[in-house]
Amino acid sequence: MEKLDLSQLDNEEKALEIKYVIAKYIRYWPWYVLFTVIFLSATFLFHRYTVDEFEVTGSIVIKNSSTPESRILDRSNIFNAGINLENDILRLRSKNMARIAMDKLHFDVEYFAKTNIKDIELYDRSPIRIEVDWNHLQVTDASVELEILSETNFKLLPAESGLMDFNSVQAAGDESVYNKTYTFGQTIETARSKFTVFLVNPSRIGELVVFRFINPAVLEEQLARSVQIVTQNEYSSVLRLSTTTKVVEKGRDYINALMQSYIEYDLNEKNKIQENTIDFIESQLGYLEDSLKAKERELQRFKVDNKLLDVSAEFSSILSKMNALDERNAALEFQLQYFEEIRQYMERKSRDFSDVVAPSVIGVPDPLLNGLIQTLVTLSQERRKLLATVNENHPEVIKIDVQMEKVQDALFENVVNLIENTNKQKKSIQAEIRVYDAQFATLPESESKYTSIFREFKLRESLYTYLLEKRAEAGIARAANVSDNAILDLAKKGTLVFPKKTQNYGLALALGLLLPFGFIVLRDMFDDSIKDQRDLKKHFMIPQLGVVGYSTKGTNKVVLEHPKSAVAESFRSLRSAISYLAAGKNTKKILVTSSVSGEGKTFTSLNLASAMALGSKKTVVVGADLRRPKLASYFDHSEKVGLSTYLIGKVSAESIIFPTQQENLFFVPSGVIPPNPAELLQTPRLIEFLSYLDERFDIIVFDTPPMGLVSETIDLMRLFDINLYVVRQNYTIKDHLVMINDLFNNKQVKNVYGVFNGILNSGYHYEGYNYGYGNTYLYSQNNKYMYNYYGDDLETKKKKIKKASPFDPVKAIKKVFRIR
């Protein structure tokens, strides 16, 4: 015997399950198409009426400008490059830097093309240019239309709202300038406005341009907030500047202007040292120049008056030595004055050292002093730059203050030592000068006086020459200064950041598919009804005898009035399946029940009986549902006699059996509604009535009350040969099947079979097993072979297609979500 491959069967079962799930949800494809079209259309309209926004980027390199001394004093920076990029980022985003950059641009006036769809900013493509006098009162944020009449004239009009402009709140304009003709180049001045309009492009005559003024203070704040600055990567000192703009050229110009302004600002800060040095030297030169000229005139007069041409060669060497000593003494005096000035700075505990002159300028060779002062000046500049963006309590400012305190203490101690050493050197030189003065005392009076004047002249001359050299050096240093920072990449192109069209279309497509799918899945999750045969198989343990399609005929007597319909054929299939049951009995008693009312048990009872009668079986259908009788109304019977009147003994059995228009088909109405239907159905008269019917009919069909609501049906089921339990698609609740499942499993009821009623056009075919005896064909509305044979339904469907009404979303929603 060949071994059964269970894994292969399992794989086939999984494949069938996947096909089932796909077929189950793909039948709602019109909803997927509808929602997809709606979302894609909405996305297209959103893109059509939305102004695009672009990201423009540039990059700047921040170089290390700190000194070794500052890194030594700041122990936290010993092992890094000493670059504080956070300070540079704050400075670049400051309003002060935005104001400097804005001075290079023309952002205080915005120009727009006249359109009803969306605002299109013209920027540098505007045919006009307006210069605004911001020293005068101006109306800002009010849109004004300008019509170019000719190359010389234009007209101002109040701006009208566009079709898609939903902002009803607008700033009030200057009404005194409206509806007037002006000349290009003419200054328009009112109590609330002052500006001049220039024509840039004369070929745009006849066009309408909308413009509005932007307050520079507001614009400055907006621009400062609009810039985003990040480091290019973790280990570099390159900053990436970006801004989001509706006009690429406008964003590009601002980013480039901001980077250029920052470099110029940094260069100006560096040049301040040289400028202060030159100012200091200029002030000294002005004093020395007057003194030098005066001594020169005095020396000339003395020579002329005393007829002296030269001093004695004997004293020339002494004179040269004294001149050298005088020069050294003057230099020490100059240095001493500088040291005293530095000490006064230290004593004031100032935080601003931008006016301090570098020691190298006055010839102080001390490297420690030079390094300390340079570090102090650098820290002072950094502090001043930070205070332009933050307050004094900021951690970075406090950090710089701590460093400055350390440098000041070291500098003060160094300066005190230098003053002391300089005074000692000065005293030593003055002692030598006194020795040489004593030697000159032996000269004649005229030569001695000449020597004194000549010495003072030479002193001033050498000092003047020295300062001229230092001024030239400072000027060269200023001319050679370059910024520590440099632009790495200029902003050029823009990247679209809003709306993200590809992403939006993808999202619209996903929503169009997933939203209806999600609704359907949620509906199925919360819908506790039986939806298909697979669902029925999981929750209904009773063998299934047949299925009945959903009837759209408008009558309950489908088998009699529409014998060629698909529903009628499903009852014939049910009749064929029943013929195999209870085959040994001449009369077959059939009970039809369900869980609750509305599942189609009366409909099933009537049409099953009709199918039996059409099959030449003498059939009677009994309305045993004494609580909600319906059978009599299906036959348009209004007699008040029926099963209930028989059970209470008022009428005989033959008097409640009524024939129908169909041969072999009879019915027994329920009669009047009694007060005790449960007790009546359990009386011996019912058994007598069944015996009576058994003798006279081939088929007896009982339409009984719903089993889930009353108790008498369970007792009745034991009296019948076949018990049909009707389950309706999308109506029967799964929990309602628990009772019949328990009764069947516990063998409290026998001969129970299921009938699946009300099968709708599900859009997919059921595959799998057939329940009951024999193989029965499951007909659905999608079966083309059925329509070829049952021409009545085919023609009906064709007529429906021709007369189909327009798509009604409300009805469709009700159908999908089964709103009754």
C-alpha positions, 0 to 999 in steps of 0.5 A: 500500500502506497504511503500517504504524504501528509506534508503534501496534503498540508501544503495543498491545504495551505495553498487552498487557504491562500487562494480562498483568502485572496478570492474573498477580498479581491471581490471588492475590487470596485471599492479598491478602484474607487478609493484609489481614484479618489485619493489619487485625484485628491493628491493631484489637486493638492499638488496642483494648488500647493506651492512647492518648497525647496531646500537650498544648501551650502557649506562653510569651513570653520578653521581653528583660530585658538592659540596654544596658550588658550588650549593650555589654560583650558584643560578641557581643550588640550586634546582637541582642535579647540573649535567650538562649532556650537558658537559658530552655529549660534552666531550664524543663526543670530538676528545680527548676522541675518541683518548683515546678510539682508543688507546685501539683498532685496528681501523687504519687497516681495513680488508675485504673479497675478494668478487665481490658483496659487501664489507664484513669487517672481523674486528676480524675475519681477518686471519692477523693482521698488525701493522703500524708505524705511525711515518713513512710516510704511504699511507692511504685509498688505498686498497691492496690485500694480498694472504696468500701463506703459514704459513710463506709467503704472497704476496701483490697485487694491489686491483681490483675493484669488480663487484658492485664497481662503485667508480672509484676514489681510492687512489693510493697505494704504487706500490713498495710493489706490486707483491712481496713475504714477510715473516710474521713478517717481517717489510716492509719499503719503502719511503711511507710505514712501517708496519709489517704483522702477521699471526693470523689464519694459517688455512686460507692459500690460502685466499685473504684479502683486507686491507687498512690503515686509518689515525688516525687523520681522524679516530679520527674525524670520530669516534667522529662524529659517536657517538650519545648520548642522555639522557635515559629519562628526569629525569635520569642522564643516557646517552645512547651512540649509533653508526651505524656500518657495523660490530657489533663487531667493534661498540660494542668494540668502545662504550665499549672502549669509556665508559671505557676511559671516566671513567678512564679519570674522575678518573685521573682528581680526582686523580690529587688532591692527586697526587699534594698533594703527590708531594708537601709533597715529596718536603718538606720531601726531604728538612726536611730529610736532615735538620733532619739528620744534626741536629741529627748528631750535637746533637750526636757530642755535647753530645759526646764532652761535655759528657752530658747524660741528662739535669737537671730535673729542666728544663725538664718541661720548655723544653717540653713546649718550644718544644710544642710552637716550634711545634705550631709555625712551624705549623703556619709558614707552614700554613702561607706559604700555605695561602701566596701561595693561595693569590698569586693564587688569585692575578694572577686571574688564571683559572687553580687551579689543582695544589692547595693543599687541606687545610686539607693536611697541617692541616688547619681545617677551613671548609669554606676554605676547601669548597671554595678551593674544589669548586674552584678545581672542577670548574677548572676541569670542565672548563678544560674538557669543553675546550677540546670540546668547546672554551672559548666563549661557554655559559657553559664556561662563566657560570663556569667563573662567578662561579669561580669569585664568589668563588675567591672573597670569597676565597681571603677575607677568606685567607686574614683574615686567614693570619692576624689571623695566624700572630697574633697567631704566634706573641703570641707564639713567645712572650711566647718562648722569656719568656722561653728563658730568663729562659734558660739563667740561665743554664750553657752554655753547657746545654743551647747550648744543649737545643737549638740544641735539640729544633731544632732537635725535631722541625724538627722531629715532622714536618717530622713525620707530613708530613709522616702521611699526605703523607700516608693519601694522598696515601690512598685517591688516592688508594680509589678514584673511578670514579663518573661515572659507566657503566650501560649497556655494548654494546653487540648486534646490531639492524639492522637499514639499510636497513629496510628490512620489511619496504622496502618490505612493501613500494615496495608492496605499490608502486607496487599497488599504483603507477599504481593505481595512474596513472590510477586515474590521467588519469581518472581525466584528461581524459574528455571522456566518459568511460562507461555507468555510465559516459554516464548516468551522462552526456548524458540526451538522452535516450540510445537505444543500445550499439555497441561493439568495432570491431576488424574485419578489415572491416567496413561492419561487419554485412554483412561480419561477421554476427555471430560476437558480433558487428553484434548482437549488431546492430540486438539488435539496429534494434529490439529497432528501430522497436518499434519506429515510429511504425505507419509509413510505412517508417522510416527515420533515421538520424545518427549524433555525436558530432565530427568526428571519433565517428563512425556515418558512421560505425553505419549508414552502419551496421544499414542499413545492419542489416535492409536489412538482416531483409528483409527491403528495405533499403537505406543508404545516405552519407549526410556528404558532408564535409568528405564523407566516405560511398562510400569508404566502398563500394569501389565506385569511382563514382563522382556522389552522393547527392551533384550532385543531390542537385545542379540539375545535376543528377536525384534521381534514378541515384545516388542510387546504389545497393550493393551485399546484397539484399535489401541494397542500398546506395547513395554516397556523391558525390564531396565535394561542396563549400557550403554544409550547403546551399545545405542540406537546399534546397527544393531538399533535401525534394524532395529527401526524398519524393522520397526515402520514396516512394521506401524504407522501411528504410532510413538511413542518415549519416549526418555531426557531430552536434558539428561542423556544424549547418545544422544537427540540421535543418535536424533532424526535417525532420526525424522520428528517430535521433540517436546520436552516442557516442563513449567510451573513445573518445567522450568528455563530454563537447561535449554533452552539445549542444545536452542536451540543445537542447533536454531539450529545446525540439528543437529536438525530437525523439533523441536517443543515441547509445553507440559505440566502447565498449571495453573489460572493464573487468567488466559488466554493471549493472543498467538500460537500456534506450529506449523502451523495454529491450535490451541485452547488449552483451560484449566480456566477455559474455560466453553465446554469444560465445556459440551461436555465434561460429564465435567469439568464434573460432576467440578468441581461435585462438587469444589466441593461436597466442598471441604475447609476452607481449609488454609493449609499446603497453600495456601502449598505450592501458592503457593510450589511446595513439593514 
